[in-house]
Amino acid sequence: MAAKRKPPTLQQKKEEVNKKGLIWSVSIVAGLIVLFTLAIIFK
């Protein structure tokens, strides 16, 4: 009975980390795009 171990918690943690990383990267890219467009407009 003890030999049947499944680690679903590790997979969920990895998915949460990936989601947070994706959100951070998307927000950084969006911020850079906004900054560049503002710099081009006010140039």
PDBQT receptor file of N, H, CA, C and O in Angstrom, charges set to zero:
ATOM      1  N   MET A   1       0.822  -1.206   0.000  1.00  0.00    +0.000 N 
ATOM      2  CA  MET A   1       0.000   0.000   0.000  1.00  0.00    +0.000 C 
ATOM      3  C   MET A   1       0.862   1.265   0.000  1.00  0.00    +0.000 C 
ATOM      4  O   MET A   1       0.539   2.236  -0.685  1.00  0.00    +0.000 OA
ATOM      5  N   ALA A   2       1.933   1.257   0.750  1.00  0.00    +0.000 N 
ATOM      6  H   ALA A   2       2.195   0.469   1.306  1.00  0.00    +0.000 HD
ATOM      7  CA  ALA A   2       2.756   2.456   0.853  1.00  0.00    +0.000 C 
ATOM      8  C   ALA A   2       3.578   2.695  -0.414  1.00  0.00    +0.000 C 
ATOM      9  O   ALA A   2       4.089   3.797  -0.616  1.00  0.00    +0.000 OA
ATOM     10  N   ALA A   3       3.713   1.675  -1.271  1.00  0.00    +0.000 N 
ATOM     11  H   ALA A   3       3.298   0.780  -1.107  1.00  0.00    +0.000 HD
ATOM     12  CA  ALA A   3       4.521   1.827  -2.478  1.00  0.00    +0.000 C 
ATOM     13  C   ALA A   3       3.798   2.659  -3.539  1.00  0.00    +0.000 C 
ATOM     14  O   ALA A   3       4.444   3.187  -4.444  1.00  0.00    +0.000 OA
ATOM     15  N   LYS A   4       2.471   2.787  -3.446  1.00  0.00    +0.000 N 
ATOM     16  H   LYS A   4       1.946   2.358  -2.710  1.00  0.00    +0.000 HD
ATOM     17  CA  LYS A   4       1.703   3.534  -4.451  1.00  0.00    +0.000 C 
ATOM     18  C   LYS A   4       1.614   4.997  -4.031  1.00  0.00    +0.000 C 
ATOM     19  O   LYS A   4       0.621   5.425  -3.444  1.00  0.00    +0.000 OA
ATOM     20  N   ARG A   5       2.654   5.752  -4.337  1.00  0.00    +0.000 N 
ATOM     21  H   ARG A   5       3.461   5.404  -4.814  1.00  0.00    +0.000 HD
ATOM     22  CA  ARG A   5       2.657   7.183  -4.012  1.00  0.00    +0.000 C 
ATOM     23  C   ARG A   5       2.542   7.987  -5.295  1.00  0.00    +0.000 C 
ATOM     24  O   ARG A   5       3.258   7.739  -6.265  1.00  0.00    +0.000 OA
ATOM     25  N   LYS A   6       1.648   8.936  -5.289  1.00  0.00    +0.000 N 
ATOM     26  H   LYS A   6       1.067   9.138  -4.501  1.00  0.00    +0.000 HD
ATOM     27  CA  LYS A   6       1.497   9.827  -6.444  1.00  0.00    +0.000 C 
ATOM     28  C   LYS A   6       1.762  11.257  -5.997  1.00  0.00    +0.000 C 
ATOM     29  O   LYS A   6       1.178  11.700  -5.008  1.00  0.00    +0.000 OA
ATOM     30  N   PRO A   7       2.620  11.991  -6.689  1.00  0.00    +0.000 N 
ATOM     31  CA  PRO A   7       2.891  13.386  -6.293  1.00  0.00    +0.000 C 
ATOM     32  C   PRO A   7       2.089  14.409  -7.108  1.00  0.00    +0.000 C 
ATOM     33  O   PRO A   7       2.663  15.083  -7.963  1.00  0.00    +0.000 OA
ATOM     34  N   PRO A   8       0.777  14.542  -6.865  1.00  0.00    +0.000 N 
ATOM     35  CA  PRO A   8       0.040  15.579  -7.602  1.00  0.00    +0.000 C 
ATOM     36  C   PRO A   8       0.352  16.982  -7.110  1.00  0.00    +0.000 C 
ATOM     37  O   PRO A   8       0.214  17.949  -7.858  1.00  0.00    +0.000 OA
ATOM     38  N   THR A   9       0.777  17.100  -5.844  1.00  0.00    +0.000 N 
ATOM     39  H   THR A   9       0.890  16.314  -5.236  1.00  0.00    +0.000 HD
ATOM     40  CA  THR A   9       1.052  18.422  -5.305  1.00  0.00    +0.000 C 
ATOM     41  C   THR A   9       2.263  19.051  -5.994  1.00  0.00    +0.000 C 
ATOM     42  O   THR A   9       2.281  20.261  -6.215  1.00  0.00    +0.000 OA
ATOM     43  N   LEU A  10       3.265  18.256  -6.335  1.00  0.00    +0.000 N 
ATOM     44  H   LEU A  10       3.250  17.272  -6.156  1.00  0.00    +0.000 HD
ATOM     45  CA  LEU A  10       4.439  18.800  -7.018  1.00  0.00    +0.000 C 
ATOM     46  C   LEU A  10       4.057  19.339  -8.389  1.00  0.00    +0.000 C 
ATOM     47  O   LEU A  10       4.531  20.402  -8.790  1.00  0.00    +0.000 OA
ATOM     48  N   GLN A  11       3.206  18.618  -9.114  1.00  0.00    +0.000 N 
ATOM     49  H   GLN A  11       2.821  17.755  -8.788  1.00  0.00    +0.000 HD
ATOM     50  CA  GLN A  11       2.794  19.079 -10.432  1.00  0.00    +0.000 C 
ATOM     51  C   GLN A  11       1.987  20.372 -10.319  1.00  0.00    +0.000 C 
ATOM     52  O   GLN A  11       2.161  21.274 -11.139  1.00  0.00    +0.000 OA
ATOM     53  N   GLN A  12       1.110  20.480  -9.322  1.00  0.00    +0.000 N 
ATOM     54  H   GLN A  12       0.968  19.747  -8.656  1.00  0.00    +0.000 HD
ATOM     55  CA  GLN A  12       0.328  21.697  -9.161  1.00  0.00    +0.000 C 
ATOM     56  C   GLN A  12       1.242  22.879  -8.829  1.00  0.00    +0.000 C 
ATOM     57  O   GLN A  12       1.043  23.980  -9.344  1.00  0.00    +0.000 OA
ATOM     58  N   LYS A  13       2.241  22.656  -7.973  1.00  0.00    +0.000 N 
ATOM     59  H   LYS A  13       2.403  21.762  -7.555  1.00  0.00    +0.000 HD
ATOM     60  CA  LYS A  13       3.153  23.744  -7.642  1.00  0.00    +0.000 C 
ATOM     61  C   LYS A  13       3.912  24.206  -8.877  1.00  0.00    +0.000 C 
ATOM     62  O   LYS A  13       4.085  25.406  -9.087  1.00  0.00    +0.000 OA
ATOM     63  N   LYS A  14       4.366  23.262  -9.697  1.00  0.00    +0.000 N 
ATOM     64  H   LYS A  14       4.225  22.286  -9.527  1.00  0.00    +0.000 HD
ATOM     65  CA  LYS A  14       5.082  23.650 -10.917  1.00  0.00    +0.000 C 
ATOM     66  C   LYS A  14       4.171  24.464 -11.834  1.00  0.00    +0.000 C 
ATOM     67  O   LYS A  14       4.608  25.453 -12.423  1.00  0.00    +0.000 OA
ATOM     68  N   GLU A  15       2.917  24.055 -11.956  1.00  0.00    +0.000 N 
ATOM     69  H   GLU A  15       2.562  23.252 -11.478  1.00  0.00    +0.000 HD
ATOM     70  CA  GLU A  15       1.996  24.807 -12.814  1.00  0.00    +0.000 C 
ATOM     71  C   GLU A  15       1.768  26.212 -12.267  1.00  0.00    +0.000 C 
ATOM     72  O   GLU A  15       1.696  27.170 -13.037  1.00  0.00    +0.000 OA
ATOM     73  N   GLU A  16       1.654  26.347 -10.945  1.00  0.00    +0.000 N 
ATOM     74  H   GLU A  16       1.712  25.570 -10.319  1.00  0.00    +0.000 HD
ATOM     75  CA  GLU A  16       1.466  27.670 -10.363  1.00  0.00    +0.000 C 
ATOM     76  C   GLU A  16       2.685  28.549 -10.638  1.00  0.00    +0.000 C 
ATOM     77  O   GLU A  16       2.541  29.726 -10.969  1.00  0.00    +0.000 OA
ATOM     78  N   VAL A  17       3.873  27.986 -10.502  1.00  0.00    +0.000 N 
ATOM     79  H   VAL A  17       3.991  27.030 -10.233  1.00  0.00    +0.000 HD
ATOM     80  CA  VAL A  17       5.087  28.757 -10.766  1.00  0.00    +0.000 C 
ATOM     81  C   VAL A  17       5.130  29.176 -12.227  1.00  0.00    +0.000 C 
ATOM     82  O   VAL A  17       5.482  30.315 -12.537  1.00  0.00    +0.000 OA
ATOM     83  N   ASN A  18       4.774  28.261 -13.129  1.00  0.00    +0.000 N 
ATOM     84  H   ASN A  18       4.489  27.336 -12.877  1.00  0.00    +0.000 HD
ATOM     85  CA  ASN A  18       4.780  28.609 -14.546  1.00  0.00    +0.000 C 
ATOM     86  C   ASN A  18       3.757  29.706 -14.851  1.00  0.00    +0.000 C 
ATOM     87  O   ASN A  18       4.028  30.614 -15.637  1.00  0.00    +0.000 OA
ATOM     88  N   LYS A  19       2.576  29.616 -14.222  1.00  0.00    +0.000 N 
ATOM     89  H   LYS A  19       2.356  28.879 -13.583  1.00  0.00    +0.000 HD
ATOM     90  CA  LYS A  19       1.563  30.645 -14.463  1.00  0.00    +0.000 C 
ATOM     91  C   LYS A  19       2.066  31.998 -13.966  1.00  0.00    +0.000 C 
ATOM     92  O   LYS A  19       1.901  33.009 -14.649  1.00  0.00    +0.000 OA
ATOM     93  N   LYS A  20       2.673  32.022 -12.788  1.00  0.00    +0.000 N 
ATOM     94  H   LYS A  20       2.806  31.201 -12.233  1.00  0.00    +0.000 HD
ATOM     95  CA  LYS A  20       3.184  33.288 -12.268  1.00  0.00    +0.000 C 
ATOM     96  C   LYS A  20       4.290  33.825 -13.176  1.00  0.00    +0.000 C 
ATOM     97  O   LYS A  20       4.355  35.029 -13.422  1.00  0.00    +0.000 OA
ATOM     98  N   GLY A  21       5.154  32.951 -13.673  1.00  0.00    +0.000 N 
ATOM     99  H   GLY A  21       5.102  31.973 -13.473  1.00  0.00    +0.000 HD
ATOM    100  CA  GLY A  21       6.216  33.388 -14.575  1.00  0.00    +0.000 C 
ATOM    101  C   GLY A  21       5.659  33.932 -15.871  1.00  0.00    +0.000 C 
ATOM    102  O   GLY A  21       6.150  34.934 -16.390  1.00  0.00    +0.000 OA
ATOM    103  N   LEU A  22       4.634  33.276 -16.400  1.00  0.00    +0.000 N 
ATOM    104  H   LEU A  22       4.235  32.462 -15.978  1.00  0.00    +0.000 HD
ATOM    105  CA  LEU A  22       4.020  33.775 -17.632  1.00  0.00    +0.000 C 
ATOM    106  C   LEU A  22       3.376  35.137 -17.401  1.00  0.00    +0.000 C 
ATOM    107  O   LEU A  22       3.500  36.037 -18.232  1.00  0.00    +0.000 OA
ATOM    108  N   ILE A  23       2.688  35.285 -16.269  1.00  0.00    +0.000 N 
ATOM    109  H   ILE A  23       2.588  34.553 -15.595  1.00  0.00    +0.000 HD
ATOM    110  CA  ILE A  23       2.042  36.574 -15.987  1.00  0.00    +0.000 C 
ATOM    111  C   ILE A  23       3.098  37.672 -15.873  1.00  0.00    +0.000 C 
ATOM    112  O   ILE A  23       2.921  38.765 -16.411  1.00  0.00    +0.000 OA
ATOM    113  N   TRP A  24       4.197  37.380 -15.172  1.00  0.00    +0.000 N 
ATOM    114  H   TRP A  24       4.340  36.492 -14.736  1.00  0.00    +0.000 HD
ATOM    115  CA  TRP A  24       5.270  38.381 -15.022  1.00  0.00    +0.000 C 
ATOM    116  C   TRP A  24       5.864  38.747 -16.368  1.00  0.00    +0.000 C 
ATOM    117  O   TRP A  24       6.044  39.928 -16.667  1.00  0.00    +0.000 OA
ATOM    118  N   SER A  25       6.171  37.747 -17.186  1.00  0.00    +0.000 N 
ATOM    119  H   SER A  25       6.025  36.788 -16.944  1.00  0.00    +0.000 HD
ATOM    120  CA  SER A  25       6.813  38.033 -18.475  1.00  0.00    +0.000 C 
ATOM    121  C   SER A  25       5.872  38.822 -19.393  1.00  0.00    +0.000 C 
ATOM    122  O   SER A  25       6.303  39.748 -20.079  1.00  0.00    +0.000 OA
ATOM    123  N   VAL A  26       4.597  38.455 -19.401  1.00  0.00    +0.000 N 
ATOM    124  H   VAL A  26       4.247  37.702 -18.844  1.00  0.00    +0.000 HD
ATOM    125  CA  VAL A  26       3.642  39.170 -20.250  1.00  0.00    +0.000 C 
ATOM    126  C   VAL A  26       3.483  40.617 -19.781  1.00  0.00    +0.000 C 
ATOM    127  O   VAL A  26       3.409  41.536 -20.596  1.00  0.00    +0.000 OA
ATOM    128  N   SER A  27       3.433  40.810 -18.468  1.00  0.00    +0.000 N 
ATOM    129  H   SER A  27       3.494  40.064 -17.805  1.00  0.00    +0.000 HD
ATOM    130  CA  SER A  27       3.278  42.178 -17.963  1.00  0.00    +0.000 C 
ATOM    131  C   SER A  27       4.519  43.013 -18.266  1.00  0.00    +0.000 C 
ATOM    132  O   SER A  27       4.403  44.196 -18.587  1.00  0.00    +0.000 OA
ATOM    133  N   ILE A  28       5.701  42.414 -18.170  1.00  0.00    +0.000 N 
ATOM    134  H   ILE A  28       5.795  41.453 -17.910  1.00  0.00    +0.000 HD
ATOM    135  CA  ILE A  28       6.934  43.157 -18.470  1.00  0.00    +0.000 C 
ATOM    136  C   ILE A  28       6.973  43.534 -19.949  1.00  0.00    +0.000 C 
ATOM    137  O   ILE A  28       7.315  44.665 -20.293  1.00  0.00    +0.000 OA
ATOM    138  N   VAL A  29       6.625  42.597 -20.818  1.00  0.00    +0.000 N 
ATOM    139  H   VAL A  29       6.347  41.678 -20.538  1.00  0.00    +0.000 HD
ATOM    140  CA  VAL A  29       6.624  42.880 -22.258  1.00  0.00    +0.000 C 
ATOM    141  C   VAL A  29       5.599  43.963 -22.585  1.00  0.00    +0.000 C 
ATOM    142  O   VAL A  29       5.875  44.862 -23.378  1.00  0.00    +0.000 OA
ATOM    143  N   ALA A  30       4.416  43.877 -21.975  1.00  0.00    +0.000 N 
ATOM    144  H   ALA A  30       4.192  43.146 -21.331  1.00  0.00    +0.000 HD
ATOM    145  CA  ALA A  30       3.385  44.890 -22.226  1.00  0.00    +0.000 C 
ATOM    146  C   ALA A  30       3.861  46.258 -21.748  1.00  0.00    +0.000 C 
ATOM    147  O   ALA A  30       3.636  47.261 -22.424  1.00  0.00    +0.000 OA
ATOM    148  N   GLY A  31       4.516  46.308 -20.590  1.00  0.00    +0.000 N 
ATOM    149  H   GLY A  31       4.699  45.492 -20.041  1.00  0.00    +0.000 HD
ATOM    150  CA  GLY A  31       5.032  47.578 -20.096  1.00  0.00    +0.000 C 
ATOM    151  C   GLY A  31       6.086  48.159 -21.017  1.00  0.00    +0.000 C 
ATOM    152  O   GLY A  31       6.113  49.366 -21.258  1.00  0.00    +0.000 OA
ATOM    153  N   LEU A  32       6.955  47.298 -21.532  1.00  0.00    +0.000 N 
ATOM    154  H   LEU A  32       6.933  46.317 -21.336  1.00  0.00    +0.000 HD
ATOM    155  CA  LEU A  32       7.978  47.787 -22.459  1.00  0.00    +0.000 C 
ATOM    156  C   LEU A  32       7.347  48.328 -23.737  1.00  0.00    +0.000 C 
ATOM    157  O   LEU A  32       7.783  49.353 -24.261  1.00  0.00    +0.000 OA
ATOM    158  N   ILE A  33       6.327  47.646 -24.237  1.00  0.00    +0.000 N 
ATOM    159  H   ILE A  33       5.972  46.813 -23.811  1.00  0.00    +0.000 HD
ATOM    160  CA  ILE A  33       5.657  48.118 -25.452  1.00  0.00    +0.000 C 
ATOM    161  C   ILE A  33       5.016  49.477 -25.204  1.00  0.00    +0.000 C 
ATOM    162  O   ILE A  33       5.097  50.370 -26.047  1.00  0.00    +0.000 OA
ATOM    163  N   VAL A  34       4.372  49.634 -24.031  1.00  0.00    +0.000 N 
ATOM    164  H   VAL A  34       4.306  48.909 -23.346  1.00  0.00    +0.000 HD
ATOM    165  CA  VAL A  34       3.750  50.916 -23.706  1.00  0.00    +0.000 C 
ATOM    166  C   VAL A  34       4.809  52.006 -23.614  1.00  0.00    +0.000 C 
ATOM    167  O   VAL A  34       4.610  53.103 -24.134  1.00  0.00    +0.000 OA
ATOM    168  N   LEU A  35       5.932  51.721 -22.961  1.00  0.00    +0.000 N 
ATOM    169  H   LEU A  35       6.094  50.830 -22.538  1.00  0.00    +0.000 HD
ATOM    170  CA  LEU A  35       6.991  52.725 -22.839  1.00  0.00    +0.000 C 
ATOM    171  C   LEU A  35       7.533  53.123 -24.207  1.00  0.00    +0.000 C 
ATOM    172  O   LEU A  35       7.739  54.307 -24.474  1.00  0.00    +0.000 OA
ATOM    173  N   PHE A  36       7.766  52.138 -25.077  1.00  0.00    +0.000 N 
ATOM    174  H   PHE A  36       7.598  51.176 -24.861  1.00  0.00    +0.000 HD
ATOM    175  CA  PHE A  36       8.302  52.466 -26.406  1.00  0.00    +0.000 C 
ATOM    176  C   PHE A  36       7.302  53.276 -27.221  1.00  0.00    +0.000 C 
ATOM    177  O   PHE A  36       7.685  54.216 -27.917  1.00  0.00    +0.000 OA
ATOM    178  N   THR A  37       6.023  52.917 -27.139  1.00  0.00    +0.000 N 
ATOM    179  H   THR A  37       5.712  52.153 -26.574  1.00  0.00    +0.000 HD
ATOM    180  CA  THR A  37       5.037  53.690 -27.899  1.00  0.00    +0.000 C 
ATOM    181  C   THR A  37       4.934  55.109 -27.365  1.00  0.00    +0.000 C 
ATOM    182  O   THR A  37       4.803  56.048 -28.149  1.00  0.00    +0.000 OA
ATOM    183  N   LEU A  38       4.990  55.289 -26.047  1.00  0.00    +0.000 N 
ATOM    184  H   LEU A  38       5.096  54.526 -25.410  1.00  0.00    +0.000 HD
ATOM    185  CA  LEU A  38       4.957  56.639 -25.499  1.00  0.00    +0.000 C 
ATOM    186  C   LEU A  38       6.192  57.423 -25.904  1.00  0.00    +0.000 C 
ATOM    187  O   LEU A  38       6.097  58.614 -26.201  1.00  0.00    +0.000 OA
ATOM    188  N   ALA A  39       7.358  56.768 -25.921  1.00  0.00    +0.000 N 
ATOM    189  H   ALA A  39       7.435  55.801 -25.680  1.00  0.00    +0.000 HD
ATOM    190  CA  ALA A  39       8.583  57.450 -26.328  1.00  0.00    +0.000 C 
ATOM    191  C   ALA A  39       8.512  57.862 -27.786  1.00  0.00    +0.000 C 
ATOM    192  O   ALA A  39       8.982  58.941 -28.147  1.00  0.00    +0.000 OA
ATOM    193  N   ILE A  40       7.932  57.021 -28.628  1.00  0.00    +0.000 N 
ATOM    194  H   ILE A  40       7.550  56.144 -28.335  1.00  0.00    +0.000 HD
ATOM    195  CA  ILE A  40       7.809  57.367 -30.052  1.00  0.00    +0.000 C 
ATOM    196  C   ILE A  40       6.817  58.501 -30.239  1.00  0.00    +0.000 C 
ATOM    197  O   ILE A  40       7.049  59.395 -31.054  1.00  0.00    +0.000 OA
ATOM    198  N   ILE A  41       5.709  58.481 -29.495  1.00  0.00    +0.000 N 
ATOM    199  H   ILE A  41       5.521  57.755 -28.834  1.00  0.00    +0.000 HD
ATOM    200  CA  ILE A  41       4.687  59.516 -29.656  1.00  0.00    +0.000 C 
ATOM    201  C   ILE A  41       5.211  60.877 -29.212  1.00  0.00    +0.000 C 
ATOM    202  O   ILE A  41       5.003  61.876 -29.900  1.00  0.00    +0.000 OA
ATOM    203  N   PHE A  42       5.890  60.923 -28.063  1.00  0.00    +0.000 N 
ATOM    204  H   PHE A  42       6.059  60.111 -27.504  1.00  0.00    +0.000 HD
ATOM    205  CA  PHE A  42       6.337  62.198 -27.519  1.00  0.00    +0.000 C 
ATOM    206  C   PHE A  42       7.722  62.600 -27.997  1.00  0.00    +0.000 C 
ATOM    207  O   PHE A  42       8.313  63.532 -27.450  1.00  0.00    +0.000 OA
ATOM    208  N   LYS A  43       8.248  61.924 -28.996  1.00  0.00    +0.000 N 
ATOM    209  H   LYS A  43       7.767  61.167 -29.440  1.00  0.00    +0.000 HD
ATOM    210  CA  LYS A  43       9.583  62.244 -29.498  1.00  0.00    +0.000 C 
ATOM    211  C   LYS A  43       9.550  63.515 -30.326  1.00  0.00    +0.000 C 
ATOM    212  O   LYS A  43      10.584  63.948 -30.835  1.00  0.00    +0.000 OA
TER     213      LYS A  43
